[in-house]
Amino acid sequence: MEPINETHVAEPGLVVVELAAADDETAFALQEQLAARWATAPADRTTREPGVRLRCYLDLRQPLGA
């Protein structure tokens, strides 16, 4: 994965979530749960270094629902 760019966390409430999972299905399921709660720039693919890795960007200032 590319290094995390400082711009992605330049303001309070911006979060970079990098997760490791056993498989793509698990990684995308967690990303889906995060996206249901906050504005999210979702990943469309995973990497393997080792294990399945996925990175998504959240804006906690923009909750999507109660």
PDB file with one MODEL, atoms N, CA, C and O in Angstrom:
MODEL        1
ATOM      1  N   MET A   1       0.839  -1.179   0.000  1.00  0.00           N
ATOM      2  CA  MET A   1       0.000   0.000   0.000  1.00  0.00           C
ATOM      3  C   MET A   1       0.880   1.235   0.000  1.00  0.00           C
ATOM      4  O   MET A   1       2.003   1.237   0.503  1.00  0.00           O
ATOM      5  N   GLU A   2       0.329   2.273  -0.578  1.00  0.00           N
ATOM      6  CA  GLU A   2       1.004   3.565  -0.564  1.00  0.00           C
ATOM      7  C   GLU A   2       1.005   4.119   0.866  1.00  0.00           C
ATOM      8  O   GLU A   2       0.124   3.786   1.658  1.00  0.00           O
ATOM      9  N   PRO A   3       1.983   4.957   1.196  1.00  0.00           N
ATOM     10  CA  PRO A   3       1.957   5.595   2.515  1.00  0.00           C
ATOM     11  C   PRO A   3       0.700   6.462   2.661  1.00  0.00           C
ATOM     12  O   PRO A   3       0.159   6.951   1.670  1.00  0.00           O
ATOM     13  N   ILE A   4       0.248   6.644   3.887  1.00  0.00           N
ATOM     14  CA  ILE A   4      -0.907   7.504   4.139  1.00  0.00           C
ATOM     15  C   ILE A   4      -0.491   8.944   3.890  1.00  0.00           C
ATOM     16  O   ILE A   4       0.510   9.416   4.430  1.00  0.00           O
ATOM     17  N   ASN A   5      -1.270   9.638   3.064  1.00  0.00           N
ATOM     18  CA  ASN A   5      -0.999  11.018   2.720  1.00  0.00           C
ATOM     19  C   ASN A   5      -1.498  11.923   3.849  1.00  0.00           C
ATOM     20  O   ASN A   5      -2.617  11.747   4.330  1.00  0.00           O
ATOM     21  N   GLU A   6      -0.690  12.874   4.269  1.00  0.00           N
ATOM     22  CA  GLU A   6      -1.036  13.779   5.366  1.00  0.00           C
ATOM     23  C   GLU A   6      -2.341  14.525   5.093  1.00  0.00           C
ATOM     24  O   GLU A   6      -3.054  14.881   6.031  1.00  0.00           O
ATOM     25  N   THR A   7      -2.654  14.761   3.846  1.00  0.00           N
ATOM     26  CA  THR A   7      -3.885  15.463   3.479  1.00  0.00           C
ATOM     27  C   THR A   7      -5.122  14.710   3.950  1.00  0.00           C
ATOM     28  O   THR A   7      -6.134  15.328   4.280  1.00  0.00           O
ATOM     29  N   HIS A   8      -5.051  13.383   3.986  1.00  0.00           N
ATOM     30  CA  HIS A   8      -6.210  12.580   4.376  1.00  0.00           C
ATOM     31  C   HIS A   8      -6.570  12.716   5.848  1.00  0.00           C
ATOM     32  O   HIS A   8      -7.675  12.344   6.243  1.00  0.00           O
ATOM     33  N   VAL A   9      -5.674  13.235   6.658  1.00  0.00           N
ATOM     34  CA  VAL A   9      -5.946  13.408   8.091  1.00  0.00           C
ATOM     35  C   VAL A   9      -5.620  14.831   8.538  1.00  0.00           C
ATOM     36  O   VAL A   9      -5.254  15.054   9.692  1.00  0.00           O
ATOM     37  N   ALA A  10      -5.753  15.783   7.633  1.00  0.00           N
ATOM     38  CA  ALA A  10      -5.349  17.169   7.896  1.00  0.00           C
ATOM     39  C   ALA A  10      -6.283  17.902   8.849  1.00  0.00           C
ATOM     40  O   ALA A  10      -5.894  18.920   9.420  1.00  0.00           O
ATOM     41  N   GLU A  11      -7.501  17.412   9.035  1.00  0.00           N
ATOM     42  CA  GLU A  11      -8.475  18.082   9.893  1.00  0.00           C
ATOM     43  C   GLU A  11      -9.052  17.106  10.905  1.00  0.00           C
ATOM     44  O   GLU A  11      -9.111  15.905  10.640  1.00  0.00           O
ATOM     45  N   PRO A  12      -9.485  17.611  12.078  1.00  0.00           N
ATOM     46  CA  PRO A  12     -10.146  16.732  13.045  1.00  0.00           C
ATOM     47  C   PRO A  12     -11.376  16.082  12.421  1.00  0.00           C
ATOM     48  O   PRO A  12     -12.152  16.744  11.732  1.00  0.00           O
ATOM     49  N   GLY A  13     -11.548  14.817  12.658  1.00  0.00           N
ATOM     50  CA  GLY A  13     -12.691  14.082  12.150  1.00  0.00           C
ATOM     51  C   GLY A  13     -12.398  13.273  10.898  1.00  0.00           C
ATOM     52  O   GLY A  13     -13.215  12.443  10.500  1.00  0.00           O
ATOM     53  N   LEU A  14     -11.251  13.496  10.269  1.00  0.00           N
ATOM     54  CA  LEU A  14     -10.867  12.700   9.102  1.00  0.00           C
ATOM     55  C   LEU A  14     -10.045  11.518   9.571  1.00  0.00           C
ATOM     56  O   LEU A  14      -9.126  11.676  10.374  1.00  0.00           O
ATOM     57  N   VAL A  15     -10.371  10.332   9.073  1.00  0.00           N
ATOM     58  CA  VAL A  15      -9.753   9.100   9.560  1.00  0.00           C
ATOM     59  C   VAL A  15      -9.353   8.214   8.389  1.00  0.00           C
ATOM     60  O   VAL A  15     -10.086   8.095   7.407  1.00  0.00           O
ATOM     61  N   VAL A  16      -8.194   7.602   8.502  1.00  0.00           N
ATOM     62  CA  VAL A  16      -7.778   6.572   7.559  1.00  0.00           C
ATOM     63  C   VAL A  16      -7.859   5.252   8.318  1.00  0.00           C
ATOM     64  O   VAL A  16      -7.233   5.089   9.366  1.00  0.00           O
ATOM     65  N   VAL A  17      -8.631   4.315   7.782  1.00  0.00           N
ATOM     66  CA  VAL A  17      -8.780   3.008   8.405  1.00  0.00           C
ATOM     67  C   VAL A  17      -8.080   1.990   7.510  1.00  0.00           C
ATOM     68  O   VAL A  17      -8.449   1.801   6.351  1.00  0.00           O
ATOM     69  N   GLU A  18      -7.078   1.349   8.063  1.00  0.00           N
ATOM     70  CA  GLU A  18      -6.379   0.297   7.338  1.00  0.00           C
ATOM     71  C   GLU A  18      -6.606  -0.980   8.122  1.00  0.00           C
ATOM     72  O   GLU A  18      -6.254  -1.065   9.299  1.00  0.00           O
ATOM     73  N   LEU A  19      -7.197  -1.976   7.468  1.00  0.00           N
ATOM     74  CA  LEU A  19      -7.510  -3.193   8.206  1.00  0.00           C
ATOM     75  C   LEU A  19      -6.887  -4.408   7.556  1.00  0.00           C
ATOM     76  O   LEU A  19      -6.577  -4.420   6.365  1.00  0.00           O
ATOM     77  N   ALA A  20      -6.718  -5.407   8.358  1.00  0.00           N
ATOM     78  CA  ALA A  20      -6.200  -6.705   7.897  1.00  0.00           C
ATOM     79  C   ALA A  20      -7.268  -7.749   8.205  1.00  0.00           C
ATOM     80  O   ALA A  20      -7.879  -7.739   9.273  1.00  0.00           O
ATOM     81  N   ALA A  21      -7.478  -8.641   7.254  1.00  0.00           N
ATOM     82  CA  ALA A  21      -8.496  -9.673   7.424  1.00  0.00           C
ATOM     83  C   ALA A  21      -8.000 -10.981   6.811  1.00  0.00           C
ATOM     84  O   ALA A  21      -6.985 -11.017   6.116  1.00  0.00           O
ATOM     85  N   ALA A  22      -8.731 -12.032   7.083  1.00  0.00           N
ATOM     86  CA  ALA A  22      -8.365 -13.339   6.548  1.00  0.00           C
ATOM     87  C   ALA A  22      -8.732 -13.485   5.081  1.00  0.00           C
ATOM     88  O   ALA A  22      -8.108 -14.254   4.350  1.00  0.00           O
ATOM     89  N   ASP A  23      -9.773 -12.723   4.642  1.00  0.00           N
ATOM     90  CA  ASP A  23     -10.218 -12.853   3.247  1.00  0.00           C
ATOM     91  C   ASP A  23     -10.893 -11.564   2.785  1.00  0.00           C
ATOM     92  O   ASP A  23     -11.214 -10.693   3.593  1.00  0.00           O
ATOM     93  N   ASP A  24     -11.103 -11.455   1.471  1.00  0.00           N
ATOM     94  CA  ASP A  24     -11.738 -10.270   0.890  1.00  0.00           C
ATOM     95  C   ASP A  24     -13.145 -10.059   1.443  1.00  0.00           C
ATOM     96  O   ASP A  24     -13.531  -8.932   1.753  1.00  0.00           O
ATOM     97  N   GLU A  25     -13.904 -11.139   1.566  1.00  0.00           N
ATOM     98  CA  GLU A  25     -15.280 -11.036   2.034  1.00  0.00           C
ATOM     99  C   GLU A  25     -15.357 -10.351   3.394  1.00  0.00           C
ATOM    100  O   GLU A  25     -16.208  -9.486   3.601  1.00  0.00           O
ATOM    101  N   THR A  26     -14.488 -10.724   4.314  1.00  0.00           N
ATOM    102  CA  THR A  26     -14.469 -10.126   5.647  1.00  0.00           C
ATOM    103  C   THR A  26     -14.066  -8.663   5.574  1.00  0.00           C
ATOM    104  O   THR A  26     -14.692  -7.821   6.219  1.00  0.00           O
ATOM    105  N   ALA A  27     -13.036  -8.343   4.804  1.00  0.00           N
ATOM    106  CA  ALA A  27     -12.566  -6.961   4.682  1.00  0.00           C
ATOM    107  C   ALA A  27     -13.664  -6.057   4.122  1.00  0.00           C
ATOM    108  O   ALA A  27     -13.902  -4.970   4.649  1.00  0.00           O
ATOM    109  N   PHE A  28     -14.331  -6.501   3.058  1.00  0.00           N
ATOM    110  CA  PHE A  28     -15.384  -5.683   2.459  1.00  0.00           C
ATOM    111  C   PHE A  28     -16.616  -5.588   3.353  1.00  0.00           C
ATOM    112  O   PHE A  28     -17.320  -4.579   3.319  1.00  0.00           O
ATOM    113  N   ALA A  29     -16.887  -6.615   4.148  1.00  0.00           N
ATOM    114  CA  ALA A  29     -18.019  -6.573   5.081  1.00  0.00           C
ATOM    115  C   ALA A  29     -17.782  -5.501   6.146  1.00  0.00           C
ATOM    116  O   ALA A  29     -18.704  -4.761   6.494  1.00  0.00           O
ATOM    117  N   LEU A  30     -16.575  -5.412   6.658  1.00  0.00           N
ATOM    118  CA  LEU A  30     -16.281  -4.379   7.652  1.00  0.00           C
ATOM    119  C   LEU A  30     -16.357  -3.000   7.012  1.00  0.00           C
ATOM    120  O   LEU A  30     -16.910  -2.073   7.604  1.00  0.00           O
ATOM    121  N   GLN A  31     -15.813  -2.856   5.825  1.00  0.00           N
ATOM    122  CA  GLN A  31     -15.881  -1.570   5.137  1.00  0.00           C
ATOM    123  C   GLN A  31     -17.346  -1.150   4.930  1.00  0.00           C
ATOM    124  O   GLN A  31     -17.685   0.024   5.083  1.00  0.00           O
ATOM    125  N   GLU A  32     -18.198  -2.102   4.587  1.00  0.00           N
ATOM    126  CA  GLU A  32     -19.621  -1.820   4.389  1.00  0.00           C
ATOM    127  C   GLU A  32     -20.271  -1.315   5.669  1.00  0.00           C
ATOM    128  O   GLU A  32     -21.102  -0.407   5.636  1.00  0.00           O
ATOM    129  N   GLN A  33     -19.889  -1.908   6.800  1.00  0.00           N
ATOM    130  CA  GLN A  33     -20.426  -1.460   8.094  1.00  0.00           C
ATOM    131  C   GLN A  33     -19.980  -0.028   8.409  1.00  0.00           C
ATOM    132  O   GLN A  33     -20.771   0.766   8.918  1.00  0.00           O
ATOM    133  N   LEU A  34     -18.739   0.301   8.115  1.00  0.00           N
ATOM    134  CA  LEU A  34     -18.247   1.669   8.335  1.00  0.00           C
ATOM    135  C   LEU A  34     -18.971   2.649   7.424  1.00  0.00           C
ATOM    136  O   LEU A  34     -19.358   3.734   7.859  1.00  0.00           O
ATOM    137  N   ALA A  35     -19.157   2.272   6.155  1.00  0.00           N
ATOM    138  CA  ALA A  35     -19.801   3.145   5.174  1.00  0.00           C
ATOM    139  C   ALA A  35     -21.270   3.390   5.498  1.00  0.00           C
ATOM    140  O   ALA A  35     -21.835   4.394   5.065  1.00  0.00           O
ATOM    141  N   ALA A  36     -21.893   2.497   6.244  1.00  0.00           N
ATOM    142  CA  ALA A  36     -23.285   2.680   6.636  1.00  0.00           C
ATOM    143  C   ALA A  36     -23.432   3.739   7.719  1.00  0.00           C
ATOM    144  O   ALA A  36     -24.535   4.221   7.974  1.00  0.00           O
ATOM    145  N   ARG A  37     -22.320   4.102   8.357  1.00  0.00           N
ATOM    146  CA  ARG A  37     -22.373   5.027   9.483  1.00  0.00           C
ATOM    147  C   ARG A  37     -21.778   6.394   9.198  1.00  0.00           C
ATOM    148  O   ARG A  37     -22.256   7.397   9.727  1.00  0.00           O
ATOM    149  N   TRP A  38     -20.745   6.450   8.373  1.00  0.00           N
ATOM    150  CA  TRP A  38     -20.053   7.712   8.102  1.00  0.00           C
ATOM    151  C   TRP A  38     -19.779   7.859   6.614  1.00  0.00           C
ATOM    152  O   TRP A  38     -19.736   6.878   5.872  1.00  0.00           O
ATOM    153  N   ALA A  39     -19.595   9.115   6.193  1.00  0.00           N
ATOM    154  CA  ALA A  39     -19.184   9.367   4.811  1.00  0.00           C
ATOM    155  C   ALA A  39     -17.851   8.669   4.604  1.00  0.00           C
ATOM    156  O   ALA A  39     -16.911   8.869   5.372  1.00  0.00           O
ATOM    157  N   THR A  40     -17.776   7.857   3.571  1.00  0.00           N
ATOM    158  CA  THR A  40     -16.618   7.003   3.361  1.00  0.00           C
ATOM    159  C   THR A  40     -16.180   7.032   1.907  1.00  0.00           C
ATOM    160  O   THR A  40     -17.008   7.011   0.996  1.00  0.00           O
ATOM    161  N   ALA A  41     -14.875   7.081   1.698  1.00  0.00           N
ATOM    162  CA  ALA A  41     -14.307   6.845   0.368  1.00  0.00           C
ATOM    163  C   ALA A  41     -13.877   5.388   0.369  1.00  0.00           C
ATOM    164  O   ALA A  41     -12.786   5.071   0.842  1.00  0.00           O
ATOM    165  N   PRO A  42     -14.710   4.497  -0.150  1.00  0.00           N
ATOM    166  CA  PRO A  42     -14.435   3.065  -0.046  1.00  0.00           C
ATOM    167  C   PRO A  42     -13.343   2.588  -1.001  1.00  0.00           C
ATOM    168  O   PRO A  42     -13.094   3.192  -2.044  1.00  0.00           O
ATOM    169  N   ALA A  43     -12.720   1.519  -0.623  1.00  0.00           N
ATOM    170  CA  ALA A  43     -11.741   0.838  -1.482  1.00  0.00           C
ATOM    171  C   ALA A  43     -12.496  -0.142  -2.360  1.00  0.00           C
ATOM    172  O   ALA A  43     -13.494  -0.719  -1.929  1.00  0.00           O
ATOM    173  N   ASP A  44     -12.033  -0.337  -3.582  1.00  0.00           N
ATOM    174  CA  ASP A  44     -12.685  -1.296  -4.463  1.00  0.00           C
ATOM    175  C   ASP A  44     -11.857  -2.555  -4.651  1.00  0.00           C
ATOM    176  O   ASP A  44     -12.273  -3.480  -5.349  1.00  0.00           O
ATOM    177  N   ARG A  45     -10.679  -2.593  -4.024  1.00  0.00           N
ATOM    178  CA  ARG A  45      -9.840  -3.784  -4.111  1.00  0.00           C
ATOM    179  C   ARG A  45      -9.007  -3.901  -2.845  1.00  0.00           C
ATOM    180  O   ARG A  45      -8.844  -2.940  -2.094  1.00  0.00           O
ATOM    181  N   THR A  46      -8.493  -5.080  -2.630  1.00  0.00           N
ATOM    182  CA  THR A  46      -7.629  -5.330  -1.478  1.00  0.00           C
ATOM    183  C   THR A  46      -6.217  -5.607  -1.979  1.00  0.00           C
ATOM    184  O   THR A  46      -5.993  -5.814  -3.172  1.00  0.00           O
ATOM    185  N   THR A  47      -5.277  -5.605  -1.052  1.00  0.00           N
ATOM    186  CA  THR A  47      -3.909  -6.023  -1.348  1.00  0.00           C
ATOM    187  C   THR A  47      -3.568  -7.159  -0.398  1.00  0.00           C
ATOM    188  O   THR A  47      -4.316  -7.431   0.542  1.00  0.00           O
ATOM    189  N   ARG A  48      -2.476  -7.803  -0.631  1.00  0.00           N
ATOM    190  CA  ARG A  48      -2.039  -8.897   0.239  1.00  0.00           C
ATOM    191  C   ARG A  48      -0.586  -8.669   0.617  1.00  0.00           C
ATOM    192  O   ARG A  48       0.322  -8.846  -0.195  1.00  0.00           O
ATOM    193  N   GLU A  49      -0.382  -8.265   1.888  1.00  0.00           N
ATOM    194  CA  GLU A  49       0.991  -7.951   2.286  1.00  0.00           C
ATOM    195  C   GLU A  49       1.234  -8.097   3.784  1.00  0.00           C
ATOM    196  O   GLU A  49       1.372  -7.043   4.405  1.00  0.00           O
ATOM    197  N   PRO A  50       1.302  -9.174   4.416  1.00  0.00           N
ATOM    198  CA  PRO A  50       0.646 -10.455   4.170  1.00  0.00           C
ATOM    199  C   PRO A  50      -0.800 -10.360   4.617  1.00  0.00           C
ATOM    200  O   PRO A  50      -1.188  -9.383   5.257  1.00  0.00           O
ATOM    201  N   GLY A  51      -1.570 -11.325   4.301  1.00  0.00           N
ATOM    202  CA  GLY A  51      -2.997 -11.293   4.587  1.00  0.00           C
ATOM    203  C   GLY A  51      -3.694 -10.324   3.654  1.00  0.00           C
ATOM    204  O   GLY A  51      -3.064  -9.714   2.791  1.00  0.00           O
ATOM    205  N   VAL A  52      -4.978 -10.188   3.829  1.00  0.00           N
ATOM    206  CA  VAL A  52      -5.776  -9.277   3.018  1.00  0.00           C
ATOM    207  C   VAL A  52      -5.788  -7.922   3.703  1.00  0.00           C
ATOM    208  O   VAL A  52      -6.132  -7.820   4.880  1.00  0.00           O
ATOM    209  N   ARG A  53      -5.415  -6.889   2.975  1.00  0.00           N
ATOM    210  CA  ARG A  53      -5.384  -5.524   3.519  1.00  0.00           C
ATOM    211  C   ARG A  53      -6.329  -4.644   2.729  1.00  0.00           C
ATOM    212  O   ARG A  53      -6.465  -4.794   1.514  1.00  0.00           O
ATOM    213  N   LEU A  54      -6.980  -3.724   3.425  1.00  0.00           N
ATOM    214  CA  LEU A  54      -7.883  -2.789   2.791  1.00  0.00           C
ATOM    215  C   LEU A  54      -7.764  -1.453   3.514  1.00  0.00           C
ATOM    216  O   LEU A  54      -7.641  -1.417   4.738  1.00  0.00           O
ATOM    217  N   ARG A  55      -7.800  -0.372   2.772  1.00  0.00           N
ATOM    218  CA  ARG A  55      -7.732   0.960   3.378  1.00  0.00           C
ATOM    219  C   ARG A  55      -8.911   1.771   2.867  1.00  0.00           C
ATOM    220  O   ARG A  55      -9.181   1.810   1.667  1.00  0.00           O
ATOM    221  N   CYS A  56      -9.615   2.423   3.799  1.00  0.00           N
ATOM    222  CA  CYS A  56     -10.675   3.331   3.394  1.00  0.00           C
ATOM    223  C   CYS A  56     -10.549   4.617   4.207  1.00  0.00           C
ATOM    224  O   CYS A  56      -9.880   4.653   5.240  1.00  0.00           O
ATOM    225  N   TYR A  57     -11.194   5.651   3.728  1.00  0.00           N
ATOM    226  CA  TYR A  57     -11.098   6.980   4.325  1.00  0.00           C
ATOM    227  C   TYR A  57     -12.475   7.385   4.818  1.00  0.00           C
ATOM    228  O   TYR A  57     -13.453   7.307   4.074  1.00  0.00           O
ATOM    229  N   LEU A  58     -12.556   7.824   6.083  1.00  0.00           N
ATOM    230  CA  LEU A  58     -13.826   8.200   6.695  1.00  0.00           C
ATOM    231  C   LEU A  58     -13.809   9.663   7.088  1.00  0.00           C
ATOM    232  O   LEU A  58     -12.767  10.231   7.416  1.00  0.00           O
ATOM    233  N   ASP A  59     -14.991  10.259   7.047  1.00  0.00           N
ATOM    234  CA  ASP A  59     -15.182  11.615   7.553  1.00  0.00           C
ATOM    235  C   ASP A  59     -16.191  11.508   8.685  1.00  0.00           C
ATOM    236  O   ASP A  59     -17.396  11.443   8.440  1.00  0.00           O
ATOM    237  N   LEU A  60     -15.708  11.488   9.927  1.00  0.00           N
ATOM    238  CA  LEU A  60     -16.567  11.310  11.081  1.00  0.00           C
ATOM    239  C   LEU A  60     -17.429  12.535  11.338  1.00  0.00           C
ATOM    240  O   LEU A  60     -18.338  12.487  12.166  1.00  0.00           O
ATOM    241  N   ARG A  61     -17.157  13.630  10.640  1.00  0.00           N
ATOM    242  CA  ARG A  61     -17.963  14.839  10.778  1.00  0.00           C
ATOM    243  C   ARG A  61     -19.296  14.688  10.046  1.00  0.00           C
ATOM    244  O   ARG A  61     -20.191  15.516  10.213  1.00  0.00           O
ATOM    245  N   GLN A  62     -19.433  13.635   9.237  1.00  0.00           N
ATOM    246  CA  GLN A  62     -20.631  13.442   8.423  1.00  0.00           C
ATOM    247  C   GLN A  62     -21.299  12.096   8.732  1.00  0.00           C
ATOM    248  O   GLN A  62     -21.239  11.176   7.916  1.00  0.00           O
ATOM    249  N   PRO A  63     -21.931  11.975   9.896  1.00  0.00           N
ATOM    250  CA  PRO A  63     -22.635  10.718  10.184  1.00  0.00           C
ATOM    251  C   PRO A  63     -23.798  10.550   9.231  1.00  0.00           C
ATOM    252  O   PRO A  63     -24.439  11.532   8.856  1.00  0.00           O
ATOM    253  N   LEU A  64     -24.085   9.304   8.828  1.00  0.00           N
ATOM    254  CA  LEU A  64     -25.108   9.040   7.822  1.00  0.00           C
ATOM    255  C   LEU A  64     -26.456   8.672   8.394  1.00  0.00           C
ATOM    256  O   LEU A  64     -27.448   8.699   7.665  1.00  0.00           O
ATOM    257  N   GLY A  65     -26.536   8.333   9.648  1.00  0.00           N
ATOM    258  CA  GLY A  65     -27.836   7.980  10.205  1.00  0.00           C
ATOM    259  C   GLY A  65     -27.733   7.647  11.666  1.00  0.00           C
ATOM    260  O   GLY A  65     -26.643   7.499  12.219  1.00  0.00           O
ATOM    261  N   ALA A  66     -28.880   7.532  12.276  1.00  0.00           N
ATOM    262  CA  ALA A  66     -28.887   7.234  13.715  1.00  0.00           C
ATOM    263  C   ALA A  66     -28.849   5.742  13.936  1.00  0.00           C
ATOM    264  O   ALA A  66     -28.848   5.287  15.080  1.00  0.00           O
TER     265      ALA A  66
ENDMDL
END
